[in-house]
Amino acid sequence: MSSSVIDFVATEQRFGAHNYEPIGVVLSRGEGVWVWDTEGNRYLDCLSAYSAVSQGHCHPKILAAMIEQAHRLTLTSRAFHNDQLAPFYEEIAALTGSHKVLPMNSGAEAVESAIKSVRKWGYEVKGVPDGQAEIIVCANNFHGRTLGIVGFSTDPDTRTHFGPFAPGFRVIPFGDAAALEAAITPNTVAFLVEPIQGEAGVILPPAGYFTEVRELCTANNVMLVLDEIQTGLGRTGKLLAEQHEGIEADVTLLGKALSGGFYPVSAVLSNNDVLGTLRPGQHGSTFGGNPLACAVARAALRVLTEEGMIENAARQGARFLEGLKDIRANTIREVRGRGLMLAVELHPEAGRARRYCEALQGMGILAKDTHEQTIRIAPPLVITSDQVDWALERLASTLTQDFS
């Protein structure tokens, strides 16, 4: 690293909490699928800010919408109406087929809001005795890092020394419909699950799993809450990942790409009366549904659909996945993914995935490791065939090395 990069990193280390371990690059500019560091080196972004920059860095139409709205009105709080919230509601409801929308800021806030809402629904509509509502979740889940959420995580790094935690959660294996059926009780109000477990290493459930899950939740009057904060808005080659099995969730959580990476925006979408149980004063957010956020989200959704990004994710994802599977390297244990949500899992004896990510940086690709042995690959949905092939050449060269 150059002296200027070392200075940036050292200053972060000196003043910042050490709750991240970033790759040693300091980025200063982005456009489309590319980012540049402070030294002028160009990289293909294969993380997309954990899928938040799906529309590509600094998309000009989203940028224009943000600048225009910032000149007009940025924040009113929900004490007053604003002229961007109603159109945002109407447009996202029409796009997703939802009946009610609750706007928030971060993905974790959306999850917490859903937890509160399904509990309230359970008490006031389903008739669960007060204080006894249960929510079923999956092992190796990742729904955020707030205190309520980490309480039902199975990751020791996430949980250790942050307790005591709130009760009311039951953990079952991911992808096991029989385990879900066995865990449901009369007090079960919801099943909260990711369609694909992203942080766990892009883990896909067995085919037909969510069809069975939908049937079980319907039969037992349990709300199916799909956390589509990473998988939603085109990442898997469909608008929502639930569409791969032709089901509909009762509650859908969106975030990340909802703003194209310009602004923190999330939303809880409901197809039933879950959100209808909320009354004035029972839940809210100063910034949730603010006019700047709504204008940005409206533009982000428009370019996603009008510019064919979802269809491109399906095409380029299939090309990328096939190319990764064609790499003959003793280091690779498994390649998996759907759309442009991909992962390469390495054999333990190949060494830590982070070392390969650092080597990829030297080849002009930025990717990120997870769970020691897995490299996540999730470029912006605007990636082209030539760029996919360019990335595959460098991935093949790197993955055939041995960093053990």
JOGIGI-V343620 format. One line per field, one symbol per residue. psi: psi as a letter, one per 40 degrees, with the letter a starting at -180 (. if undefined). A space follows every 50 residues. Layout:
psi->???
This chain:
psi->iidddddddddddddiifeigiigihieiihbeiiiieeehiihhfdfff edfdeihfhdddddddddddddhdheiediiieddddddddddddefidi hhhaciddddddddddddddddddddfhiheehihhiiifiheaeiddde deiehddddhfeiiiiaeihhiihegddddddehieehdihhihdhhdde fghiiihedddddddddddefhhhhhgfdddifedeeididdedefihid hhhiaceeeeedihhiihhieaedeeehiheeiahdeheidddddddddd ddddddefdddddddddddddddddehghedhdihiihbfgiihhiidee iidddddddddeefhhiiiifdehhihgiieeiiddddddddddddddee ihe.
